[in-house]
Amino acid sequence: MEESIFQQRIDLSGLNTSMDNIRAEIGKVIVGQHKMLDLLIIGLLCDGHILIEGVPGVAKTLTAKLVSKVIDVDFSRIQFTPDLMPSDVIGTSVFNPKEGDFYFKSGPIFSNIVLIDEINRAPAKTQAALFEVMEERQVTVDGFTHVMPFPFIILATQNPVEQEGTYRLPEAQLDRFIFKIDVQYPTLQEEIGILNNQHGRTQLQLLAEVEKVISPLAIQQFRETIHSVIVEPRLVEFIARIVYETRNNPALYLGASPRASLAILRASKAFAAMQGRDFVTPEDIKEMAPPVLRHRIILTPEKEMEGLTADDLIDSILKAIEVPR
């Protein structure tokens, strides 16, 4: 009886059907990696950029491509390199001799889904070119502002192992990613599934089977639906306490910003909606806190030398705070 009241309060059937369709289409190519896919979908619903980190060969770039393919929007890919200039990303003013004037030639960042491959290979000057567009969905060139199309999401990949020729991303830029997804190796059964899936078929043949299943209008409607998901005041305080503890932990050199609190709130609402609920639970918050926080906090050098990781610390913070009931 209680469930039917919830269903009447906010209709989530369309959202859940569309999300299942996205999973099914991407599942034609990708075996496993369910958590990464769910976080990518949540990022889409929350209008958030996503950083995907993992060793080579775990389908980071492929999954990002597939996400763009199931959405009826434009897609562009930028390979970051040490010699990449800001104008190579956002565009530049070009002189038109016929008109005797300059016009703006837009760069590959002007798209709906932008895949930035190996984002940590470009220097700070090029990374800084992304600051405005990631936060404000616009770029300013020669005093003129150019607004990005809707929707606009950056999916960036990086390799955690290879350090030669890479640059650490600025903290201000990392804070603009709603999630950092750590992609793990597949299990034995998943790897067998990968081999069976691609046995006798090329990757291009597999990609050709993936169809568009969601429109920009539907994304906009689902985002508005998620805004209506209920979060009780005690859970808002729970989120604030989690982020506040990162700023007062002796093991941390840098804690999380208020942007992190907002990200946990939005992501928890989207995660609850994907579970078919129109209300957030403490478990939703605890599930979303690690991917939101892991790239926003910096451990002290001493703790890093001890082998402590960001996820370890986030886990200890979540366990130390009393869960509201």
N, C-alpha and C positions, 0 to 999 in steps of 0.2 A: 504494500500500500504506500509506504514511504517513498519507494523508488518511483512509483508512478507520479507522485507529486513533484519530485525532482524533474522528471522528464517533461512535465507540463510547464515547469518554471522556465527552463531553457532547453530548446530543442537542439540536441547535439547529434541527431541521427545523420544529417547531411555531412557534418564534419567528420564523423567517425567512418562513414562510407568512403569519403574521398581519401582519408588517410590510409584506409585498408587498400584502396585501389593503387595508391602510390607505392605502398609496400609490395604489393603483388607485382607491379610492373618492374620495379627495381630488382625484385627477387628473381626475375627471369635471368638476370645476369650475375648478381651478387649473391653468394651463398654465405649465410651467417651475417655477422656485423650488425645485428639487430639494434644494439644500443646506439651505435653510430648513426644509423638511419633514423631512429626515433629522435635523436638530438638534432639532426639536420632538419627534420620536419618541424620540430618545436621552434628552431631558429627561424624557419620560414614563417611560422604563425606569429612569432614575436617581432618580426622585422629586425632580426639581429644578424650581424656578420659572424662567421664561424671560422675558427682556426683548427685545422685538422693536422695532428702530429702523429707520425708513425714511420717505421722503417720502410725502405723501398719495397714495393711489391705487395702491399696489403690493401690495394684497391682504393687509396685515398682519392687520387685524381679521377679514376673511373666512376666512383660513387658520386662525386661532385658533378661530373658530366651527366650522369643519369638523372640526378635531381632536376637539372635544368631541362632535360629532355621530356620529363613527365609533366612539366608546366608549359603552357602555351605562351612562352615569352622568348625574348632574344637571349642569346648566350655568347659570351666572349671569353677567351683564354689569354692570359698574359704570363709568359715565362720570365720570371725575375732573374736577372743576371747582375754581376758586379758593375757592368758598364751601362746599365739601364738608367736613362735620365727621366726626370719628372715629366717632361714634355712627351716622352714616349708612352706615358700612361694616360695623362689627362688631356693631351693635345696641345696645340700651339696656334698662334696667329700667323697666317700666311699671306704674303702680299699678292694681290690680284692685279697684274699689269693692265688688264683691259679696263677694270673699274678704277684703277689708280688708288685702291684702298686695301686695307687688311680685312681678312675674314678669318673666323675661328674654325680650324679643322680639328674636330673632336677626336680624342684618342680612344683606345679600346675599353677604357673604364666606362664609357657611355653605352651601357647595356643593362639588361635586367638582372641576370645572374652572371657574375664575373668570377671566373676561376683564376686565382693567382697561384701559380705553381712555384713551389720553393720560394716563398715570400722572404725568407731570411737570407737570400743570396744578394739582395739589393742593398746599397748603402743607405745611411740615415737620410740623405737629401731626398732620395726617391721615396723612402717610407713616409717622410714628412708631407709629401704631396698627397698622401691618402688621408691625412688627418681631417681635413674639411669635408671631403666627400663621404667618409665613413660616418661622421657625426651628423652632418647637416644635409646630406643627400644633394649636394651642389658643389660646383667648383667655380672659383673666381680667377679669371685670366685677364690681365691687362685692364683691370677695373670692372670687367663685365662678369655677371653671375650667370652660370648655366646650370639649370636644374636637371637632376637625373630623372629618367623615366621611372614609372611605377610598375612593378616592385623593383627595388634595388637591393641586392644582397651580394656581399663578397664572401666567397668560400676560398680560404687560403690554406695551402698545405706547406708543411715543413718537415725536414728530416732531422730527428733528434740525435743521430749518431755522428754523421759527418760534420766536422767543425771547420775544415779548411775551406776558405772562400765564402764563409757565412758571417752574418752580422746579427748580434742580439737585437731583437725588436725593441724600440723605445717603450717604456712603461705606459706612456700616454696613448700609444697606439694599441698595445695589448688590452688596455682598459676598454677600448672600443669594440672588442669582440665579445659577444654575449657568452660564447662557450669556447673552451679549448677541449677538443675531443682527442683523447689518447687512443689510437687504434692499435689493438693487440693482434698477435698472430692468430690465425684460425685454429680451432681444435682439430684433432685428427679426423673426426667424422666430417667436419666442415671442409677440410682439405680434400678428402675423398670426394665430397660433393662437388667441389670446384673442378676437380679433374674429370668427373663424369659429365658435368655440365658443359665443359668446353671440349670434350672428346668428340672429334668429328665435325665441330663447328668452329668457325673463326669468331673472334671477338666482334668483328663488324657484322656478322650474321646475327649474333646475339643482340647487338645494339639495335639492329633493324626491327627486331620484334617488340621493342619498347615503344609504347604509344603515349601520347599526351592525354592526361586524365583530369587535369584541373586548370582552370582559367584564372587570370588575374582578378577578375570580378569576384570569383569564389574565394580567393585568398583574402580579399578585402572584407568580404562578409564574415568569414571565419575569424578574422582578427577582431572585428566588432563583437562577435559572439563571445570570444574569450574575455573581452573587457568586462562582461557581465558575470563571469564566474565569481562566486562569493569567497571572500577571504575574511575570516573573523578577526577582530582586533587583537586577540591573543596570539594569533598566528603572524600578524604583521609585526608584533613585538618580538616574536620568536626569530623572525628573519633579521630584524634590527640587532638583536643580541648576538646572533651568529657573526654578522659582519663587524659589529663593535668589538668582539673578542679578538678578531684578527689584528686590530690596531693596538691591542694591549698585551699581546702574547710575547714573552721574552725571546721566543725562538724565531720571531719574525723581524726582519729589517724593515719591511714595508707591508702594511695592511691593505685591506680592500677599501674602495671608495664608495660613496653613496650610490654611484652608478651600479655597483655590484648588488646592492640591496634591491634596487629597482629591477635588475635582471633576474634575480631569484624570484621576486614576486611575479613578474610576467611569465617566466618559464614554468613556475609551479601551477599557475592558472592554465597554461596550455597543456601541461602534462596531465592535470586533473581532467580536462576536457577530453583528452585522447583516451582516458580510461573510462569515459562515459559518465563522468561526474561533473556537476556544476558547482562544486564546492571543493576547496583545497584542504588537504589533511597535513598533519606534521610529516608524514612519510613522503608526501610529494616534495616538500621543502628539503628534506634530507636527501632525496634522490637528485634534486637539481643543484644543490649547493656545491658539490665537488667540481662539475664541469664549469660552473660560473666563476668559482674562486681560484682554481688551481693556477691560472696564468696571471692572476692579479696580485698574488702575494709573493714576497721574496724572503726566503729563509736567511738567517744569519750565516756567515761563512762557517762558524763553528758547528752549527747543526747540519749543514750540508756535508761537512767532513765526517760527521758521525753517521752519515747515510740516511738521514731523515729526508722524506720527500714531502712535497706540498700536500699530496693526498693523505699521507699519514697524519699530518698536522690538522687538516680539515676534519678528519675522522675523530681525532681526539677532542677537538672543539665541539663537534656535534654530540659526542658522548658526555661531555662535561656540562652541557646546558640542559636544564630540566625541560622535558618535552611537555608542552601544554596539552591538557586533555579536556 
